[in-house]
């Protein structure tokens, strides 16, 4: 539901931003609301084991309140790019610094998340340290990488701009939208035996 909540809130976020309520301020408010709801849930758990959001770790892992910074990074990047359309910022060191630097950090952080896997956490991003990496540091690195792709002319950006990769990009988002949707349950079992039959179906 994390993405769905953002899609529902996005129009309101943009309208409030136009009215003078900065995106930063809104997301700080969203985070604090999540902390308060979770604190209330922890208190309620004393009386009701099924209380709503009873763990701050759960909030960070699986709710919009805890993952709002990833969306904040994307919104701020979009606003920055739109504000500098005519005069894009470029780093003077060398072309590709943001693209390849951001990509290197992403790969490094992915390695960190893998190293955090254990018997207690099947995914490194579910551990307390992994939550910090996944929810705060990684989105910032991805924003830098995306900005590099936008303003820098590199071999990487030229490859991703080809018709083949444009088609693959659009297709991947389609698969993302349907991979856990109700339509998946309607497919016959034989179509779910492996990734190829699933994608073709």
C-alpha positions in Angstrom: 0.0 0.0 0.0 3.0 2.3 0.2 2.9 3.4 -3.4 -1.0 3.5 -3.5 -1.0 5.9 -0.5 1.5 8.2 -2.3 -0.5 8.2 -5.5 -3.6 9.2 -3.5 -1.7 11.9 -1.6 0.4 13.3 -4.5 -2.2 15.8 -5.8 -2.7 17.1 -2.3 1.0 17.4 -1.7 1.5 19.3 -4.9 -1.4 21.7 -4.2 -0.2 22.4 -0.7 3.3 23.0 -2.1 1.8 25.6 -4.4 0.1 27.2 -1.4 3.3 27.6 0.5 3.5 24.4 2.5 6.9 23.1 1.4 7.4 19.5 0.5 10.0 19.2 3.2 7.5 20.4 5.8 4.8 18.1 4.6 6.9 15.0 4.7 8.2 15.9 8.2 4.5 16.1 9.2 3.8 12.8 7.6 6.7 11.1 9.4 5.6 12.6 12.8 2.0 11.5 12.2 3.3 7.9 11.6 5.4 8.0 14.8 2.3 9.2 16.8 0.1 6.6 15.3 2.6 3.9 16.0 3.1 5.1 19.6 -0.6 5.0 20.1 -0.7 1.5 18.6 2.1 0.4 21.0 0.1 1.7 23.9 -3.1 0.1 22.7 -1.4 -3.2 22.3 -1.4 -3.5 26.1 -5.2 -3.9 25.8 -5.7 -5.1 22.2 -3.2 -7.5 20.6 -4.6 -6.6 17.2 -3.9 -2.8 17.6 -3.0 -0.8 14.4 0.8 -0.4 13.7 2.3 -1.5 17.0 6.0 -1.4 16.0 8.1 1.5 14.7 10.2 -1.0 12.8 7.0 -2.1 11.0 6.2 1.5 10.3 9.5 2.1 8.6 9.4 -1.2 6.7 5.9 -1.3 5.3 4.1 2.0 5.6 4.1 5.3 3.7 4.9 7.1 6.9 8.2 5.3 7.2 9.1 5.3 3.5 8.1 8.9 2.7 11.6 10.1 2.2 12.0 8.0 -0.9 9.1 9.9 -2.4 10.4 13.2 -1.0 13.7 12.6 -2.9 11.8 12.1 -6.1 9.6 15.1 -5.7 12.5 17.4 -4.8 14.5 16.1 -7.8 11.6 16.8 -10.1 11.1 20.3 -8.6 14.9 21.0 -8.9 15.0 19.9 -12.5 11.9 22.0 -13.5 13.4 25.0 -11.8 16.7 24.6 -13.7 15.4 23.6 -17.1 17.1 26.5 -18.9 20.3 26.3 -17.0 21.0 22.8 -15.8 23.6 22.5 -13.1 26.8 20.7 -14.3 29.7 19.5 -12.3 33.0 20.8 -13.7 35.1 17.8 -12.7 34.1 15.5 -15.5 31.0 14.5 -17.5 29.4 11.4 -15.9 30.4 12.2 -12.3 26.8 12.2 -11.0 25.7 9.2 -13.2 28.6 6.9 -12.4 29.1 8.2 -8.9 25.5 7.7 -8.0 25.4 4.3 -9.7 28.6 3.2 -7.7 27.0 4.3 -4.4 23.8 2.4 -5.3 25.8 -0.8 -6.0 27.8 -0.3 -2.8 24.6 0.2 -0.7 23.1 -2.9 -2.3 26.1 -4.8 -1.1 25.6 -3.4 2.4 22.0 -4.5 2.4 23.0 -8.0 1.3 25.6 -8.2 4.1 22.9 -7.4 6.6 21.0 -10.5 5.8 20.9 -13.0 8.7 18.8 -15.7 10.3 16.7 -13.0 11.9 16.3 -10.9 8.7 15.8 -12.7 5.4 16.2 -9.4 3.7 18.9 -6.9 4.8 16.5 -4.0 4.3 14.3 -5.4 7.1 17.0 -5.0 9.8 17.2 -1.8 11.8 20.4 -0.7 10.1 19.0 -1.8 6.7 15.9 0.3 7.2 18.2 3.4 7.6 20.1 2.5 4.5 17.1 1.5 2.4 14.8 4.3 3.5 17.1 7.3 3.8 20.5 6.8 2.2 19.6 4.8 -0.9 16.8 7.2 -2.1 19.3 10.1 -2.0 21.8 8.1 -4.1 19.2 7.2 -6.6 18.1 10.8 -6.9 21.8 11.8 -7.7 22.0 9.0 -10.2 18.7 10.0 -11.9 19.9 13.7 -12.0 23.0 12.5 -13.7 21.0 10.6 -16.3 19.0 13.8 -16.9 21.8 16.4 -17.4 24.8 14.3 -18.4 25.5 12.8 -21.8 27.1 9.5 -21.1 27.3 6.1 -22.7 24.9 4.8 -20.0 22.3 7.5 -20.8 22.6 7.0 -24.6 22.0 3.2 -24.1 19.0 3.8 -21.9 17.6 6.3 -24.5 17.5 3.7 -27.3 14.1 2.4 -28.5 14.8 -1.0 -27.1 15.5 0.2 -23.5 12.6 2.7 -23.7 10.3 -0.2 -24.5 11.8 -2.4 -21.8 11.4 0.4 -19.3 7.8 0.9 -20.1 7.2 -2.9 -20.0 8.9 -3.2 -16.6 6.6 -0.7 -15.1 3.6 -2.5 -16.5 4.9 -5.8 -14.9 5.5 -3.9 -11.7 1.9 -2.7 -11.6 0.4 -6.2 -12.2 2.9 -8.5 -10.5 0.8 -8.6 -7.3 -2.5 -7.3 -8.6 -5.8 -9.3 -8.6 -5.2 -10.1 -12.3 -2.4 -12.4 -11.3 -4.8 -14.6 -9.4 -6.9 -15.1 -12.6 -4.0 -16.6 -14.5 -3.9 -20.4 -14.7 -1.4 -22.2 -12.6 0.6 -23.3 -15.6 1.3 -19.6 -16.4 2.9 -19.1 -12.9 5.4 -21.9 -13.1 8.3 -19.5 -14.0 9.0 -15.9 -14.9 8.9 -16.5 -18.6 5.4 -18.1 -18.8 4.2 -15.4 -16.3 5.5 -12.5 -18.5 4.1 -14.0 -21.7 0.7 -14.6 -20.1 
